[in-house]
Every structure is written in structure tokens, then in C-alpha cells.
């Protein structure tokens, strides 16, 4: 995704969202880290718990970002329509 100015390009908005759609982290929410030893090593148990919570948090965050990103094509379309109407008014005024 390239950095750039804010524009009312529906194609640009679609391209940006399509890059995010290709990143699927939903499987991480159910993923669990396990170790091949009995519990009881406090540092290892804590590390496992943190990693398991991290998997869930990343999946939830990614889903939230994608949900917001999916709004951009509609927003870009609205802005583009407004820009066209503004351009037509300016053309009529000159």
C-alpha cells in the first residue's frame, strides 16, 4: 500500500481494501500454544498464557481494522460524487 494524499478515487479505495482482505488472521483466534511437558514451570506457563491471549487479540484487532477498511470504498464513492457535483457547479459558474 503506497502512501499518498487523500483522494476521492473509488479505484484507490478498492485497491487499499483488497490489500487488507488478503490478510486473514481469523485462524489465530482459536490457535493455542501448548508445550510437551507437564505444567509447573511458572515462566513457561506465563509465556504460554500471554501467547494464547495475543493470538486472540491480534485476530480481533485485524477483524476490527478490516471492518473499518470496508467502509472506505463507500466513503470514496460519496466523496467522488460530491467532487463531480462541485466541478459541474464551477464549470457552470465560469
C-alpha atoms as an extended CHARMM CRD file, in Angstrom:
* protein
*
        94  EXT
         1         1  UNK       CA              0.0000000000        0.0000000000        0.0000000000  PROA      1               0.0000000000
         2         2  UNK       CA              1.5880000000        3.2570000000       -1.0230000000  PROA      2               0.0000000000
         3         3  UNK       CA              1.3530000000        6.4600000000        0.9680000000  PROA      3               0.0000000000
         4         4  UNK       CA             -0.2550000000        9.3990000000       -0.7030000000  PROA      4               0.0000000000
         5         5  UNK       CA             -2.7380000000       12.2010000000       -0.4300000000  PROA      5               0.0000000000
         6         6  UNK       CA             -6.4130000000       11.8340000000        0.2690000000  PROA      6               0.0000000000
         7         7  UNK       CA             -8.3090000000       11.4900000000       -2.9900000000  PROA      7               0.0000000000
         8         8  UNK       CA            -11.8510000000       10.5800000000       -3.9500000000  PROA      8               0.0000000000
         9         9  UNK       CA            -10.7790000000        7.6360000000       -6.0490000000  PROA      9               0.0000000000
        10        10  UNK       CA            -13.0240000000        4.6170000000       -5.7460000000  PROA      10              0.0000000000
        11        11  UNK       CA            -10.3660000000        2.5490000000       -7.5040000000  PROA      11              0.0000000000
        12        12  UNK       CA             -7.7810000000        3.6510000000       -4.9430000000  PROA      12              0.0000000000
        13        13  UNK       CA            -10.0870000000        2.7960000000       -2.0670000000  PROA      13              0.0000000000
        14        14  UNK       CA            -10.8760000000       -0.6190000000       -3.5500000000  PROA      14              0.0000000000
        15        15  UNK       CA             -7.1720000000       -1.3310000000       -4.0730000000  PROA      15              0.0000000000
        16        16  UNK       CA             -6.3220000000       -0.4040000000       -0.4880000000  PROA      16              0.0000000000
        17        17  UNK       CA             -9.0820000000       -2.5910000000        0.9460000000  PROA      17              0.0000000000
        18        18  UNK       CA             -8.1420000000       -5.5000000000       -1.3250000000  PROA      18              0.0000000000
        19        19  UNK       CA             -4.6560000000       -5.4860000000        0.1740000000  PROA      19              0.0000000000
        20        20  UNK       CA             -6.1450000000       -5.9040000000        3.6430000000  PROA      20              0.0000000000
        21        21  UNK       CA             -8.6190000000       -8.5840000000        2.5840000000  PROA      21              0.0000000000
        22        22  UNK       CA             -5.7020000000      -10.8360000000        1.6410000000  PROA      22              0.0000000000
        23        23  UNK       CA             -4.5280000000      -10.8890000000        5.2600000000  PROA      23              0.0000000000
        24        24  UNK       CA             -6.5470000000      -13.4910000000        7.1270000000  PROA      24              0.0000000000
        25        25  UNK       CA             -5.8530000000      -13.7780000000       10.8330000000  PROA      25              0.0000000000
        26        26  UNK       CA             -9.1290000000      -15.4140000000       11.8190000000  PROA      26              0.0000000000
        27        27  UNK       CA             -7.4510000000      -18.7760000000       12.4240000000  PROA      27              0.0000000000
        28        28  UNK       CA             -5.2450000000      -17.2560000000       15.1190000000  PROA      28              0.0000000000
        29        29  UNK       CA             -8.1890000000      -16.6180000000       17.4530000000  PROA      29              0.0000000000
        30        30  UNK       CA             -8.6080000000      -20.3500000000       18.0260000000  PROA      30              0.0000000000
        31        31  UNK       CA             -4.9250000000      -21.2400000000       17.9570000000  PROA      31              0.0000000000
        32        32  UNK       CA             -3.3910000000      -22.3790000000       21.2260000000  PROA      32              0.0000000000
        33        33  UNK       CA              0.2110000000      -22.8210000000       22.2260000000  PROA      33              0.0000000000
        34        34  UNK       CA              0.9660000000      -25.9980000000       24.1120000000  PROA      34              0.0000000000
        35        35  UNK       CA              4.1670000000      -27.4330000000       25.4650000000  PROA      35              0.0000000000
        36        36  UNK       CA              5.2410000000      -31.0620000000       25.5910000000  PROA      36              0.0000000000
        37        37  UNK       CA              5.8730000000      -31.0320000000       29.3320000000  PROA      37              0.0000000000
        38        38  UNK       CA              3.7850000000      -31.0080000000       32.4690000000  PROA      38              0.0000000000
        39        39  UNK       CA              2.7700000000      -27.6240000000       33.8080000000  PROA      39              0.0000000000
        40        40  UNK       CA              4.5060000000      -26.1540000000       36.7750000000  PROA      40              0.0000000000
        41        41  UNK       CA              7.2760000000      -24.0350000000       35.2880000000  PROA      41              0.0000000000
        42        42  UNK       CA              5.9020000000      -20.5830000000       36.0860000000  PROA      42              0.0000000000
        43        43  UNK       CA              7.7440000000      -18.7010000000       33.3260000000  PROA      43              0.0000000000
        44        44  UNK       CA              6.7180000000      -21.1950000000       30.6580000000  PROA      44              0.0000000000
        45        45  UNK       CA              3.1090000000      -21.2190000000       31.8550000000  PROA      45              0.0000000000
        46        46  UNK       CA              3.0010000000      -17.4090000000       31.8070000000  PROA      46              0.0000000000
        47        47  UNK       CA              4.5750000000      -17.3080000000       28.3450000000  PROA      47              0.0000000000
        48        48  UNK       CA              2.0150000000      -19.7870000000       27.0250000000  PROA      48              0.0000000000
        49        49  UNK       CA             -0.8700000000      -17.7970000000       28.5070000000  PROA      49              0.0000000000
        50        50  UNK       CA              0.4070000000      -14.4920000000       27.1080000000  PROA      50              0.0000000000
        51        51  UNK       CA              0.8930000000      -16.0020000000       23.6550000000  PROA      51              0.0000000000
        52        52  UNK       CA             -2.5950000000      -17.5110000000       23.6540000000  PROA      52              0.0000000000
        53        53  UNK       CA             -4.1240000000      -14.1540000000       24.6190000000  PROA      53              0.0000000000
        54        54  UNK       CA             -2.0110000000      -12.4240000000       21.9830000000  PROA      54              0.0000000000
        55        55  UNK       CA             -3.3390000000      -14.7280000000       19.2520000000  PROA      55              0.0000000000
        56        56  UNK       CA             -6.8940000000      -13.7870000000       20.2130000000  PROA      56              0.0000000000
        57        57  UNK       CA             -6.1220000000      -10.0590000000       20.4450000000  PROA      57              0.0000000000
        58        58  UNK       CA             -4.4230000000       -9.9500000000       17.0390000000  PROA      58              0.0000000000
        59        59  UNK       CA             -7.3460000000      -11.7360000000       15.4020000000  PROA      59              0.0000000000
        60        60  UNK       CA             -9.8600000000       -9.3630000000       16.9940000000  PROA      60              0.0000000000
        61        61  UNK       CA             -7.8190000000       -6.3020000000       16.0650000000  PROA      61              0.0000000000
        62        62  UNK       CA             -7.4190000000       -7.4780000000       12.4750000000  PROA      62              0.0000000000
        63        63  UNK       CA            -11.1540000000       -8.0760000000       12.1770000000  PROA      63              0.0000000000
        64        64  UNK       CA            -11.8530000000       -4.5700000000       13.5070000000  PROA      64              0.0000000000
        65        65  UNK       CA             -9.3850000000       -2.9870000000       11.0630000000  PROA      65              0.0000000000
        66        66  UNK       CA            -10.9080000000       -4.8790000000        8.1440000000  PROA      66              0.0000000000
        67        67  UNK       CA            -14.3990000000       -3.8340000000        9.2470000000  PROA      67              0.0000000000
        68        68  UNK       CA            -13.3630000000       -0.1860000000        9.1790000000  PROA      68              0.0000000000
        69        69  UNK       CA            -11.4470000000       -0.5930000000        5.9140000000  PROA      69              0.0000000000
        70        70  UNK       CA            -14.5300000000       -1.9720000000        4.2020000000  PROA      70              0.0000000000
        71        71  UNK       CA            -16.1840000000        1.4120000000        4.7390000000  PROA      71              0.0000000000
        72        72  UNK       CA            -13.6250000000        3.2510000000        2.5810000000  PROA      72              0.0000000000
        73        73  UNK       CA            -14.9390000000        2.3310000000       -0.8930000000  PROA      73              0.0000000000
        74        74  UNK       CA            -18.3900000000        3.6750000000        0.0120000000  PROA      74              0.0000000000
        75        75  UNK       CA            -16.8720000000        6.8170000000        1.5190000000  PROA      75              0.0000000000
        76        76  UNK       CA            -14.6750000000        7.3400000000       -1.5550000000  PROA      76              0.0000000000
        77        77  UNK       CA            -17.7220000000        6.9480000000       -3.7990000000  PROA      77              0.0000000000
        78        78  UNK       CA            -19.6230000000        9.5960000000       -1.8290000000  PROA      78              0.0000000000
        79        79  UNK       CA            -16.6820000000       11.9940000000       -1.9610000000  PROA      79              0.0000000000
        80        80  UNK       CA            -16.2170000000       11.3520000000       -5.6710000000  PROA      80              0.0000000000
        81        81  UNK       CA            -19.8840000000       12.1820000000       -6.3580000000  PROA      81              0.0000000000
        82        82  UNK       CA            -19.5480000000       15.3780000000       -4.3320000000  PROA      82              0.0000000000
        83        83  UNK       CA            -16.3870000000       16.3200000000       -6.2270000000  PROA      83              0.0000000000
        84        84  UNK       CA            -18.1090000000       15.7950000000       -9.5860000000  PROA      84              0.0000000000
        85        85  UNK       CA            -21.0510000000       17.9340000000       -8.4950000000  PROA      85              0.0000000000
        86        86  UNK       CA            -18.6780000000       20.6650000000       -7.2810000000  PROA      86              0.0000000000
        87        87  UNK       CA            -16.7770000000       20.5590000000      -10.5770000000  PROA      87              0.0000000000
        88        88  UNK       CA            -20.0150000000       20.8800000000      -12.5410000000  PROA      88              0.0000000000
        89        89  UNK       CA            -21.0900000000       23.8890000000      -10.4510000000  PROA      89              0.0000000000
        90        90  UNK       CA            -17.7130000000       25.5470000000      -11.0300000000  PROA      90              0.0000000000
        91        91  UNK       CA            -17.9580000000       24.8510000000      -14.7810000000  PROA      91              0.0000000000
        92        92  UNK       CA            -21.4480000000       26.3600000000      -14.9040000000  PROA      92              0.0000000000
        93        93  UNK       CA            -20.3180000000       29.4320000000      -12.9500000000  PROA      93              0.0000000000
        94        94  UNK       CA            -17.4750000000       30.2550000000      -15.3370000000  PROA      94              0.0000000000
